[in-house]
Amino acid sequence: MRKASILIGMCLILALALNVWAYQRTHPEIMQAVVQTRNAVNENADGGNAAATAEAGMQLQGLFQELVPIYDRMNLGGGTASQLAKEAAAHANTVVMKAKANDLAAAKAAAGEINCGGCHGQFREKTDAGFQIKTGG
């Protein structure tokens, strides 16, 4: 009976791990969400909606944090891409703090500090199918 319980427990753990793994987003999916969420920060700030700006800022922060382990696994630029994603997450945190303080101009300015081009210029290349991460970057 004990062996059966252990086997059932291990199967449940495996099923949970596979389920979590299946829900991980791809890099292109995350980057598309970054664009949409950054636009939402700007639109909400322009519209005077501090709560929605803060919410979008939190989402943006989470997206950049989601990129860090991806870039760590790829070792892009010897950790440069991970560092840029961490810096972007910090700027997104500033968006949240400024929006919560109802300083929407500062929140929008913090979103503008996110240096997309710094990473894209180093680690992204255009292909016939769109963009891809440079190999060996």
N, C-alpha and C positions, 0 to 999 in steps of 0.2 A: 504494500500500500504506500509506503514511504517513497519508493522508487517512482511510482506512478505520479505522486504529488510533485516530486522534484522535476520529473519530465514535463508535466503540465505547466509548472512554473517557468521552466526554461523556454517552453514554446510560447508562452505569453510574453516573456521578455523579448524574444526574437521577433515576435509579431509587432510589438510596440516599436522596436528599433527599426524594423523595415518600414513601418508606417511613417515614422519621423523622417527617415531618409527619403522616402518617396515625396514628401512635401517640401523638400528643399528646392528653392528656386535656382534657376540658372543665372549666370552672370548677365546675359542680355535681358532677362526678365527684371532683374534688380535695377539695371541701368535705365530701362524704360520707366520703371516706377519712380526712380530718382527724378527724371525729367518732369513727369506728371506732378510729383509732390512738390518739387521746387517751384513749378508754375503755380500750384495751389497756395504756397506760402506768399508769393508775390501778389496774386489776385486777392487773397483774403486780407493782406496788409493794405493793399490799395483800397479795398472796400470797407476798411475800418473794423473788420471782424477779428478782434484780438484772440478770442477763444479758438476760432478756426485756424488762425495763424499759428497759435501755439500747438494745436493738434497736428497740423501739417509739419511743423518743425520737429515734433517728437517722432513722427513717421519717418521724416528725412534722416534724423539721427539714427534710428533703427536700421534703415537701409544701408547707411555707410558702415555701421557696426557689423552688418551682415556681410559686407564685402571684405572686411579685414581677414577673416580666416581663409577666404578664397584666395586672396592675394598672398597670404602667408604660405599656403600650400604650393602656389605657383612660384614663389620666391621672385616675384617681378622686381627687377632692379635691385636685388639684394635687400629687399624690404622697403624700398622707396614707395611702392604703390600702397603697401599697408600703412605706412606713415601718412601718406596723403589722405587716405580714407579716414584715418583717426583724426587728422586735422579737420577734415570736412565734418565729421561727427561733432567735433568740438564747436565748430561754427554753427551747426544746426542746434546744438544745446544753447548757444547764445540767442539764436532765433527764439527758442522757447522762453528763455528767461526774459528777454525784452518784450515779447508779446504778452507774457503774464503781467508785466509791469505796465502794459498798455502803451509801450513806446514802439509803435508800429514802424516808424521810419527807421529806427535802429534795428528792429527785427529784419526788415527788408535789406538793410545794409549788411547785416551779418550773413544773410543768405547770399548776397553778392560776393562775399569774401570766399565762398567755396570755389576753389580753383579747379574747375573741371578741365580746363585746357592744360594745366600742369601735368596731369596724369595722362590725359588723352594724347598729348603731343609726344610723350615718351613711350606709351605702351599700346597705342591703338593705330591700326592701319586700315585704309580703305581697300575693299575688295570689290569684285563685280557683284557679290551678294550683299554688300553692305559694309559693316566694320567688323574687325576681329582683333583679338589681342595679339600683339606682336610676339612671336615665339623667340625665345632667347633674350627678351627685353629685360 
